[in-house]
Amino acid sequence: MQNRLIGIHMIVQNEEHHLPRCLESLKHIGTECFITDTGSSDRTTEIARTYGATVLHARWEDDFAHARNISLPLAGTEWVLCLDADEYVIQGLEELLNYLPKVHKSISRLRITIENRYGEGAEEKMISQPVRLFRANQGYRYVGRIHEQLVRSGPSKLVLNEAADGDKNEKYTDEENVLIETEPLAPLCLIHDGYLASTIVKEHKPRRNLKLIERELQDDPAQPFHLYNLAVTYCQLGQIEQAIEAFHESLRRTELLAPYRPTLVRDYAKALVGLERYDEAHALLAVERHRYPSYADLHLLYGETLEQQGLEEHAYQSYAQATECLEVPDSDGQSDGGSTLDSPYVTEAGSDTYRAYTAMARLAQKRRFLNESAHLYGLALDSMFAYAPAWVGLADVLQQTGETDENIAETLLARCRGIVESNHGNSIRGGMPHPSSVNNEAHLVHVIRILAGCGAYEQALKMLDTDACSARIQVADRIHWMLCANRVSEALQLAEEYWGAERMDEVNLRSEHRMDWALACWANGLRLTDTFLATTHSQEKTVWKVMDRLLDQLTKEPRSMEPASEEQKFMEWGPQAQMVAEQVVQQAIKTGQLTLAEQLHELREIMMREHRGKAVTVRREFASLLYRHGYTLVAANILIQCMTESELDAEGLFWLGETLYAKGYYDQALSLFEQALEREPDLQQARAGAAVCYLRIAMEALRQELVRSPSAGALAAQHAALEQRLRTAEGIPWRTIFHAKERRNQLASGTNFPMHDREG
């Protein structure tokens, strides 16, 4: 017997890939289903009928509301649920069937929860709660070509709610003015993934939307809701400058009580932050966050603008305020970042929990409050087990506190087990499976990857050696980690075993994997094997042969490597060889094989010597790579050599200045920052560095004067004021950020480049 309580109404066109998933998630309730097809040329209608749907055919007239309204008069159920084919139910369907009969007759519309996925990660989703359920045969219909709006004509009023298609139909509370009563939230949750980047590109949705919005604006050029959706579409098309103009005009025209206004503010601020227009974002959010004090996303964005302006303490407070926006928890007493909570706002998942805690932890770590930082990362993981930035941050801060890699591993494992045990009986939040399916092996693999990510390669490999989880780690990753841990003999053995002759037909190596194999050969003092060359593309084979031959000659007979020798004619060392050599140098530095990196760099320099000036450029590039990977002292020595031979560019001067600043040589650092600005006046990092140096030099002068005149109160006040300015200037993100991986390399010098273990 068919369920007469709720009916499904959809419009579709060429949805054969999405429709089965949607209908499969609904089929067990045995309800009425109307699908209006607007001209499919694939198997959409056939699939719909397979699931028992009534298919209606209509010509597409560039009008979503018109298409949606076709099936509404045919509804034979008490309630109508409007869905799109790229949505599907994940929970709450049975609860909904029990809930609807209890809804008071005065209530004719209900909201549901939709997780709008914008990326593949479990945390990459926006949470919205639009009206999608309404009572049938009570005068409801849709208006608008796109982002259609649900309306109902009555004797004295018109009820309007923004739109189904764009999920911008939420009722909002304007917390500064009058409280707007929102429709009740029904216990139904969907996932919508039609606006994933890959789907957008494939289906050309933004271009279609742009055309329809432009038609709406031709009819009413000043309509702020259409201007807002125009801005959103520009964002999807990557036209952010045009989007900001449309956001600005929409906000200027939008009434304070407009239900979409809070989301407009959020999206406008996010676009400004994306273009690093922090002053404008700050001015916007300084006002609007007070208008919507429980909108966590606004506090997060405001914190980001403050952080970029060096106001770290205020940024921390803004992030903390985001965590205070958490609404009443669900029936299990849990919170998963907003996906099941009744909220009046479109919000990014975790804005009031794991994203905010992670931002606070990052700031605490920067200010060297390391225990507090570790605690905050832990709070983030309590809210979202799978949130990668929190795991990475926790491992990073533990390394910064001086913990051994073994202790870091044990702490991470304990955190994994603790989260699972604390959630026993409930589904793990953040997309992780039920505890019964999370075993010690899964924990180990998770922790091993985090350890490798923070540069603890030896510990990661040790755990692989002692536990049966190697099969869950790709061979290419294991080889790379072995190289990074200087276990080059094992790396070569594994590469030959898995990528060797007997598997040659199965191997389709990515370029970085092929480079790791080559580095393993060379680090063992061997030439590239025929097996290796057999896996290279035909157009690259000659390049690898030439590089292998020249590197061997450079290693064994360095004096014979003269530019005039026949083998090094530039025609042989052409653009392709130059490109491959550059990539291999990068990979050698990335894996910590600095001896090889130095030899390969020297080879490139010899090859470029015939072209005046290019050798210095190659050396400068080499120093750049070393610096970015944390080998700051080695890089500084090379940069100094470059200075003695020719003028160093602005970036190189900045790095030298930063190195001297870290050692406390503020006068010398200031000189280098100023030279960098002479070459590149817009180099903001150098400008901030110079300002900080001026402040430190001034503070030192005042300190010395205070020693001579300790009773001079005016001097003490000036010193305190300068100290505050210094904190702000230091807070501006001008210095190169080094994490655990790079910190491990910062003490390396030219005399202790890693040596290989060719003897095993």
C-alpha positions in Angstrom: 0.0 0.0 0.0 1.4 3.4 -1.0 2.4 5.8 1.7 0.0 8.8 1.5 1.8 10.9 4.1 4.6 12.3 1.9 5.3 12.5 -1.8 8.5 13.2 -3.7 8.6 15.9 -6.4 11.6 16.5 -8.6 12.6 18.1 -11.9 15.4 16.4 -13.9 17.3 16.6 -17.1 20.1 14.1 -18.1 20.6 12.8 -14.5 21.2 9.1 -15.2 24.4 9.2 -13.0 22.8 10.9 -10.0 19.1 9.7 -10.1 19.6 6.1 -9.0 21.4 7.1 -5.8 18.7 9.6 -5.0 15.8 7.2 -5.5 17.6 4.3 -3.9 17.8 6.4 -0.7 14.0 6.8 -0.7 12.6 3.6 -2.1 11.8 1.7 1.1 9.2 4.2 2.2 7.0 3.3 -0.8 5.7 6.7 -1.5 4.2 8.7 -4.4 6.9 10.2 -6.7 6.5 12.7 -9.5 9.5 13.4 -11.7 9.2 16.1 -14.3 11.7 15.6 -17.1 12.6 18.7 -19.1 14.2 17.0 -22.1 16.6 14.2 -21.1 18.5 12.5 -23.9 20.0 9.7 -21.7 18.4 7.0 -19.6 16.9 9.3 -16.9 13.2 8.6 -17.6 13.8 4.9 -17.9 15.6 4.9 -14.5 12.8 6.9 -12.9 10.1 4.5 -14.1 12.2 1.5 -12.8 11.8 3.0 -9.3 8.0 3.4 -9.8 8.0 7.1 -10.4 5.4 8.9 -12.5 7.3 10.7 -15.2 5.9 14.0 -16.6 7.3 15.5 -19.7 7.8 19.2 -20.2 9.7 21.5 -22.5 12.5 23.4 -20.8 11.7 27.1 -20.9 14.7 28.4 -18.9 12.5 28.7 -15.8 13.0 26.4 -12.8 9.8 27.6 -11.1 7.6 26.8 -14.1 9.1 23.2 -14.2 8.7 22.7 -10.4 5.0 23.8 -10.4 3.9 21.3 -13.0 3.6 18.4 -10.6 2.4 20.2 -7.5 -1.4 20.1 -8.4 -1.1 16.3 -8.9 0.0 15.7 -5.3 -2.1 13.0 -3.6 -0.2 13.1 -0.3 -0.5 15.3 2.7 3.1 16.6 2.4 5.4 17.4 -0.6 9.1 17.0 -0.4 11.0 18.8 -3.2 14.4 17.2 -4.1 17.0 17.5 -6.8 18.6 14.5 -8.4 22.1 15.3 -7.0 20.8 15.0 -3.5 20.2 11.9 -1.4 19.0 11.0 2.1 21.6 10.0 4.7 19.5 9.9 7.8 16.2 10.7 9.4 13.7 9.2 6.9 12.1 6.8 9.4 12.1 9.5 12.0 10.4 11.9 9.5 7.5 9.4 8.9 6.9 9.3 12.7 7.3 13.1 13.0 5.0 14.4 10.3 1.7 13.1 11.8 2.5 15.0 15.0 3.0 18.4 13.3 0.3 20.9 14.3 -2.1 21.7 11.6 -1.2 25.4 11.8 2.3 24.6 10.6 2.4 24.1 6.8 6.2 24.3 6.0 9.2 22.5 7.5 12.9 22.8 7.1 15.3 20.0 6.6 19.1 19.8 6.9 21.3 19.6 3.8 25.0 19.0 3.7 26.3 20.8 0.6 29.6 19.2 -0.3 32.2 21.4 -2.0 35.2 19.0 -1.7 36.0 15.4 -1.1 37.1 15.7 2.5 34.5 14.8 5.2 34.8 18.4 6.6 34.4 20.1 3.2 30.7 20.9 3.4 28.3 23.8 4.0 25.3 23.2 6.3 22.0 24.7 5.3 18.4 24.2 6.5 16.0 25.2 3.8 12.3 24.7 3.6 11.8 21.7 1.4 8.7 20.2 3.0 5.3 21.8 2.7 1.6 20.8 2.9 0.1 19.8 -0.5 -2.9 21.6 -2.0 -2.6 24.7 0.2 -1.7 27.2 -2.5 2.0 26.8 -2.5 3.9 27.4 -5.7 7.3 28.5 -6.9 8.3 31.8 -8.6 11.5 32.8 -10.3 13.5 31.5 -13.3 16.4 30.5 -11.0 16.8 30.2 -7.3 13.1 29.8 -7.3 11.1 31.0 -4.3 8.3 29.2 -2.5 5.2 31.4 -2.2 1.6 31.0 -1.0 -1.2 33.4 -1.9 -3.7 34.0 0.9 -6.5 36.4 1.6 -4.2 38.9 3.4 -0.6 38.0 2.9 2.0 36.4 0.6 4.4 34.0 2.3 7.8 34.0 0.6 10.9 32.0 1.2 14.1 32.1 -0.9 14.6 29.3 -3.0 15.1 25.7 -3.6 17.7 25.4 -6.3 20.5 27.3 -4.7 19.6 26.3 -1.1 19.4 29.9 -0.2 15.9 29.6 1.2 16.8 29.7 4.9 14.8 31.8 7.3 17.2 33.8 9.4 17.1 35.7 12.7 18.2 39.3 12.5 19.6 39.4 16.0 19.8 43.2 16.1 16.2 43.8 15.2 13.0 41.8 15.3 13.2 38.0 15.9 11.9 36.2 12.8 10.1 33.0 13.7 11.6 30.1 11.7 9.8 27.0 10.5 10.4 23.9 12.6 13.3 21.7 11.6 12.2 18.2 10.5 14.5 15.2 11.3 15.7 14.6 7.7 19.3 15.1 6.5 20.4 15.1 2.8 23.7 15.3 1.1 24.0 17.6 -2.0 27.1 17.2 -4.1 26.0 18.8 -7.4 28.3 21.8 -6.8 31.6 19.9 -6.3 34.2 21.5 -8.4 34.5 18.5 -10.7 30.7 18.4 -11.2 30.5 22.1 -11.9 33.1 21.9 -14.7 31.5 18.9 -16.3 27.9 20.1 -16.2 28.5 23.9 -16.9 26.0 24.8 -14.2 27.4 28.3 -13.5 27.2 29.3 -17.1 23.6 28.1 -17.2 22.8 29.9 -14.0 24.5 33.1 -15.2 22.3 33.2 -18.3 19.1 32.9 -16.2 20.2 35.4 -13.5 21.0 37.9 -16.2 17.5 37.5 -17.7 16.0 38.1 -14.2 18.1 41.2 -13.8 17.0 42.5 -17.2 13.4 42.5 -15.8 14.5 44.0 -12.4 18.1 45.4 -12.5 18.1 46.4 -8.8 16.7 43.2 -7.3 19.2 42.5 -4.5 18.5 38.8 -4.3 19.3 38.3 -7.9 22.4 40.5 -7.5 23.5 38.2 -4.7 23.1 35.1 -6.7 24.9 36.8 -9.6 27.9 37.3 -7.2 27.8 33.6 -6.1 27.8 32.5 -9.8 30.8 34.8 -10.5 32.6 33.1 -7.6 31.9 29.7 -9.1 33.3 30.9 -12.4 36.4 32.2 -10.7 35.6 35.9 -11.5 36.1 37.1 -7.9 36.5 40.8 -8.7 33.1 40.9 -10.5 31.7 38.9 -7.6 32.8 41.5 -5.1 31.2 44.3 -7.0 27.9 42.3 -7.2 28.1 41.5 -3.5 28.6 45.1 -2.6 25.7 46.3 -4.7 23.4 43.5 -3.3 24.3 44.3 0.3 23.7 48.0 -0.3 20.2 47.3 -1.5 19.2 44.4 0.8 16.9 45.1 3.7 18.2 44.2 7.1 15.4 41.6 7.7 16.0 39.9 4.3 16.3 36.2 5.2 19.4 35.7 2.9 21.3 38.7 4.2 23.5 36.9 6.8 24.7 34.5 4.1 25.3 37.4 1.7 27.5 39.0 4.4 29.4 35.8 4.9 30.0 35.2 1.2 31.0 38.8 0.6 33.5 38.7 3.4 34.9 35.4 2.2 35.5 36.8 -1.3 37.3 39.8 0.2 39.5 37.6 2.3 40.2 35.4 -0.7 41.6 38.4 -2.6 43.5 39.5 0.5 41.5 42.7 0.8 41.6 42.4 4.6 40.9 46.1 5.4 37.6 45.9 3.5 36.7 42.6 5.1 37.6 44.0 8.5 35.3 47.0 8.0 32.4 44.8 6.9 32.7 42.3 9.6 33.4 44.7 12.4 29.7 45.8 12.0 28.0 42.7 10.8 29.3 40.3 13.4 27.5 42.3 16.0 24.3 42.1 14.0 24.5 38.3 13.9 26.4 37.5 17.1 25.6 33.7 16.9 26.9 33.3 13.4 30.2 31.4 13.9 31.4 31.8 10.3 31.5 35.6 10.7 33.6 35.4 13.8 36.0 33.0 12.0 36.4 35.3 9.1 36.8 38.3 11.3 39.5 36.5 13.2 41.3 35.8 10.0 41.3 39.5 9.0 42.6 40.4 12.5 45.3 37.8 12.3 46.5 39.1 8.9 46.7 42.5 10.4 48.9 41.4 13.2 46.2 41.6 15.9 46.7 38.1 17.2 45.2 38.5 20.6 42.0 40.0 19.1 42.0 37.3 16.5 42.2 34.6 19.2 39.2 36.2 21.0 37.2 36.2 17.7 38.0 32.5 17.1 37.0 31.8 20.7 33.7 33.6 20.2 32.9 31.3 17.3 33.1 28.3 19.7 30.4 30.0 21.8 27.9 29.9 18.9 27.2 26.2 19.3 23.5 25.6 19.6 21.7 23.0 21.7 23.1 19.5 21.0 21.2 16.8 19.4 19.2 14.0 21.1 22.4 12.0 21.8 23.9 15.0 23.6 26.6 15.3 20.9 27.7 18.0 18.5 29.3 17.3 15.2 30.0 20.8 14.1 26.5 21.8 13.2 25.2 19.2 10.8 22.3 18.1 13.0 21.7 21.3 15.0 18.8 23.7 14.5 20.6 26.8 13.1 19.2 29.8 11.3 22.4 30.2 9.2 24.1 28.7 6.3 27.4 27.6 7.9 30.6 25.8 7.1 30.8 22.6 9.0 32.9 23.0 12.1 32.9 26.8 12.2 31.8 26.7 15.8 34.0 23.7 16.8 37.0 22.1 15.1 37.8 24.9 12.6 37.7 27.5 15.4 39.7 25.4 17.9 42.3 24.7 15.2 42.7 28.4 14.4 43.1 29.1 18.2 45.6 26.3 18.5 47.7 27.7 15.6 47.8 31.1 17.2 48.8 29.7 20.6 51.5 27.7 18.9 52.8 30.8 17.1 53.0 32.6 20.5 54.8 29.5 21.9 52.0 28.6 24.3 52.6 25.0 23.3 50.6 23.1 26.0 47.6 25.3 25.4 48.0 24.7 21.6 48.1 20.9 22.1 45.0 21.1 24.2 43.1 23.1 21.6 44.1 20.7 18.8 42.8 17.9 21.0 39.4 19.8 21.4 39.3 20.1 17.6 39.8 16.3 17.2 37.2 15.6 19.9 34.7 17.4 17.6 35.9 16.0 14.3 38.0 12.8 14.3 39.0 13.1 10.6 40.0 16.8 10.6 43.5 16.6 9.1 44.7 20.1 10.0 44.2 19.3 13.7 46.1 16.0 13.4 48.9 17.7 11.6 48.9 20.6 14.0 49.0 18.3 17.0 52.0 16.3 15.7 53.7 19.6 14.8 53.3 21.2 18.2 54.4 18.0 20.0 57.6 18.0 17.9 58.1 21.7 18.8 57.8 20.9 22.5 60.8 18.5 22.2 58.9 15.2 22.4 60.6 12.3 20.8 59.1 10.8 17.7 58.3 7.6 19.7 56.4 9.7 22.3 54.6 11.6 19.5 53.5 8.3 18.0 52.2 7.0 21.3 50.3 10.3 22.0 48.6 10.2 18.6 47.7 6.5 19.0 46.2 7.2 22.4 44.2 10.1 20.9 42.8 7.7 18.2 41.8 5.1 20.8 40.4 7.7 23.2 38.1 9.3 20.6 36.8 5.9 19.5 36.2 4.7 23.1 34.5 7.9 24.1 32.1 7.6 21.2 31.3 3.9 21.8 27.7 3.2 20.9 27.5 6.2 18.5 28.7 6.8 15.0 32.0 8.5 15.1 31.5 12.1 14.1 33.2 13.7 11.1 32.7 10.8 8.6 34.6 8.1 10.5 33.1 4.6 10.7 31.4 3.0 13.7 33.9 2.0 16.4 33.4 -1.6 15.7 35.0 -1.2 12.3 37.9 0.9 13.6 40.7 -1.4 14.7 44.2 -1.0 15.8 45.6 -1.5 12.3 43.5 1.5 11.1 44.8 3.5 14.0 48.4 2.6 13.1 48.1 3.5 9.5 46.5 6.8 10.4 49.3 7.6 12.8 52.0 6.4 10.5 50.9 8.9 7.8 50.8 11.7 10.3 54.3 10.9 11.5 55.6 10.9 7.9 53.8 14.2 7.4 55.7 15.8 10.2 59.1 14.4 9.1 59.3 11.5 11.6 60.2 9.1 8.8 62.3 6.7 10.8 59.5 6.3 13.4 56.9 5.8 10.7 59.1 3.1 9.1 59.8 1.5 12.4 56.0 1.1 13.0 55.7 -0.3 9.5 58.5 -2.8 10.2 56.9 -4.0 13.4 53.2 -4.1 12.5 51.3 -5.7 9.7 50.0 -2.6 8.0 52.5 -2.3 5.1 49.8 -3.4 2.6 47.8 -0.4 3.4 50.6 2.0 2.6 51.5 2.5 -1.0 54.9 1.2 -2.1 55.7 4.6 -3.6 55.2 6.2 -0.2 57.3 3.6 1.6 60.2 4.2 -0.9 59.9 7.9 -0.5 60.0 7.7 3.3 63.0 5.4 3.2 64.9 7.9 1.1 63.9 10.7 3.5 65.2 8.5 6.4 68.4 7.8 4.5 67.6 4.1 4.2 68.6 4.2 0.6 69.7 0.6 0.2 66.2 -0.5 1.3 64.6 2.1 -0.9 66.5 0.8 -4.0 65.7 -2.8 -3.1 62.0 -2.1 -2.7 61.9 -0.1 -6.0 63.6 -2.8 -7.9 61.3 -5.4 -6.4 58.0 -3.7 -7.1 59.0 -1.7 -10.2 61.5 -4.1 -11.7 61.6 -6.1 -14.8 59.1 -8.8 -13.8 56.4 -6.1 -13.3 57.5 -3.7 -16.1 54.3 -4.1 -18.0 52.2 -3.2 -14.9 54.2 -0.1 -13.9 52.9 3.3 -14.8 55.1 5.5 -12.6 54.4 9.1 -11.8 57.3 11.4 -12.4 58.1 11.9 -8.6 58.2 8.1 -8.1 60.6 7.7 -11.0 62.8 10.4 -9.5 62.8 8.6 -6.2 63.9 5.5 -7.9 66.7 7.3 -9.7 67.8 9.0 -6.5 67.9 5.6 -4.8 70.2 4.3 -7.5 72.6 7.3 -7.4 72.6 7.5 -3.5 73.9 3.9 -3.6 76.7 4.9 -5.9 75.1 3.1 -8.9 74.3 4.0 -12.4 70.7 3.9 -13.6 69.8 0.3 -14.5 68.3 -0.9 -17.8 65.2 -1.9 -15.7 64.8 1.8 -14.7 65.3 3.1 -18.2 62.8 0.6 -19.6 60.1 2.3 -17.5 60.8 5.8 -18.8 58.9 7.4 -21.6 60.7 7.2 -24.9 61.1 11.0 -25.2 62.7 11.1 -21.7 65.0 8.1 -22.0 67.8 10.0 -23.6 67.6 12.7 -21.0 68.0 10.2 -18.2 70.9 8.6 -19.9 72.7 11.9 -20.4 72.1 13.0 -16.8 73.2 9.6 -15.5 76.4 9.7 -17.5 77.3 13.3 -16.7 76.6 12.8 -12.9 78.8 9.7 -12.9 81.6 11.6 -14.6 81.2 14.5 -12.2 81.4 12.2 -9.2 84.4 10.2 -10.4 86.3 12.7 -12.5 85.2 16.2 -11.5 88.2 17.9 -13.2 87.2 16.5 -16.6 83.9 18.3 -16.5 84.9 21.3 -18.6 82.3 23.2 -20.6 84.2 22.6 -23.8 84.1 18.8 -23.5 82.2 17.1 -26.2 79.7 15.4 -23.9 78.5 18.6 -22.3 77.6 20.6 -25.4 74.6 22.6 -24.7 72.7 21.0 -27.6 72.8 17.7 -25.6 71.7 19.5 -22.5 68.6 20.9 -24.0 65.5 22.4 -22.5 64.0 19.0 -21.6 67.1 17.9 -19.8 67.2 21.2 -18.0 63.6 20.7 -16.8 64.1 17.2 -15.6 67.4 18.1 -13.8 65.6 20.9 -12.1 62.8 18.6 -10.9 65.3 16.0 -9.7 67.2 18.6 -7.7 63.9 19.6 -6.0 63.1 15.9 -5.2 66.6 15.4 -3.8 66.2 18.3 -1.4 62.7 17.2 -0.5 64.0 13.7 0.4 67.0 15.1 2.3 69.5 13.7 -0.2 71.6 16.9 -0.1 74.8 15.4 -1.3 73.1 14.3 -4.5 71.2 17.6 -4.6 74.5 19.5 -4.5 76.1 17.3 -7.2 73.0 17.7 -9.5 73.0 21.4 -8.8 76.7 21.6 -9.7 76.0 19.7 -12.9 73.2 22.2 -13.9 75.5 25.1 -13.1 78.3 23.7 -15.4 75.8 23.2 -18.2 74.6 26.8 -17.9 78.0 28.4 -17.6 78.2 29.1 -21.3 75.2 31.4 -20.9 76.5 34.3 -19.0 74.5 35.0 -15.8 72.5 31.9 -15.8 74.8 30.0 -13.6 74.2 32.5 -10.8 70.5 32.1 -11.4 70.7 28.4 -11.0 72.6 28.8 -7.8 70.0 31.3 -6.5 67.2 28.8 -7.4 69.1 26.1 -5.5 69.4 28.3 -2.4 65.6 29.1 -2.7 64.8 25.4 -2.6 67.0 24.8 0.4 65.6 27.7 2.3 62.0 26.7 1.8 62.7 23.2 3.1 64.3 24.5 6.2 68.0 24.3 5.3 68.4 28.0 6.2 72.1 28.0 7.1 73.1 26.2 4.0 71.0 28.5 1.9 72.3 31.6 3.6 75.9 30.6 2.7 75.0 30.2 -1.0 73.1 33.5 -1.0 76.1 35.2 0.4 78.2 33.7 -2.4 75.6 35.1 -4.9 75.9 38.5 -3.4 79.7 38.5 -3.9 79.3 37.7 -7.6 76.3 39.7 -8.6 73.3 41.6 -7.2 71.0 39.3 -5.3 67.3 39.7 -6.0 64.8 41.1 -3.5 63.6 37.7 -2.3 67.1 36.4 -1.7 68.0 39.6 0.3 64.8 39.1 2.4 65.8 35.5 3.2 69.3 36.6 4.3 67.7 39.4 6.4 65.3 36.9 8.0 68.2 34.6 8.8 70.1 37.4 10.5 66.9 38.6 12.3 66.4 35.1 13.8 69.9 35.4 15.2 69.2 38.8 16.7 71.3 40.9 14.3 68.7 43.5 13.8 70.9 46.3 12.3 72.3 43.9 9.6 68.8 42.5 9.0 67.4 46.0 8.6 70.0 46.8 6.0 69.1 43.7 3.9 65.4 44.4 4.2 65.9 47.9 3.0 68.0 46.7 0.0 65.2 44.2 -0.8 62.7 47.1 -0.8 65.0 49.2 -3.1 64.8 46.3 -5.7 61.1 45.5 -5.1 59.1 48.3 -3.3 56.0 46.1 -3.1 57.6 43.2 -1.2 55.4 43.4 1.9 57.4 40.8 3.8 60.5 43.0 3.6 58.5 46.1 4.6 57.2 44.3 7.7 60.6 43.0 8.5 62.1 46.4 8.3 59.4 47.8 10.6 60.0 45.2 13.2 63.8 45.8 13.0 63.2 49.6 13.6 61.0 48.8 16.6 63.5 46.4 18.1 66.4 48.9 17.6 64.4 51.7 19.1 63.4 49.5 22.1 67.0 48.6 22.7 68.0 52.2 22.7 65.2 53.0 25.2 66.2 50.1 27.3 69.8 51.3 27.6 68.6 54.8 28.5 66.3 53.3 31.2 69.4 51.5 32.7 71.0 54.9 33.0 67.8 56.7 34.1 65.6 54.1 35.8 63.3 56.8 37.3 62.3 58.3 33.9 58.7 57.4 33.8 58.2 58.8 30.3 60.8 56.5 28.9 59.2 53.5 30.5 55.8 54.5 29.0 57.4 54.8 25.6 59.1 51.5 26.0 55.8 49.8 26.8 54.1 51.5 23.8 56.8 50.3 21.5 56.5 46.8 23.0 52.8 46.7 22.1 53.5 47.9 18.6 56.2 45.3 18.2 53.7 42.5 19.2 51.4 43.8 16.5 54.1 44.0 13.9 55.5 40.6 14.8 52.0 39.2 14.5 51.7 40.2 10.8 52.5 37.0 8.9 55.7 38.2 7.3 58.2 35.5 8.3 58.6 32.2 6.5 56.6 29.5 8.2 58.5 26.4 9.1 56.7 23.3 10.4 58.1 20.1 12.0 59.6 18.9 8.8 61.5 22.1 8.1 62.5 22.6 11.8 64.3 19.3 11.7 66.5 20.6 8.9 67.3 24.1 10.3 70.5 23.0 12.0 72.0 21.4 8.9 75.1 23.0 7.5 77.1 22.4 4.4 79.5 20.0 6.3 76.8 17.6 7.5 74.8 16.8 4.4 73.2 13.4 4.9 75.5 10.5 3.9 74.1 7.4 2.2 74.1 3.9 3.7 75.3 2.0 0.6 77.0 -0.6 2.8 73.6 -1.3 4.3 
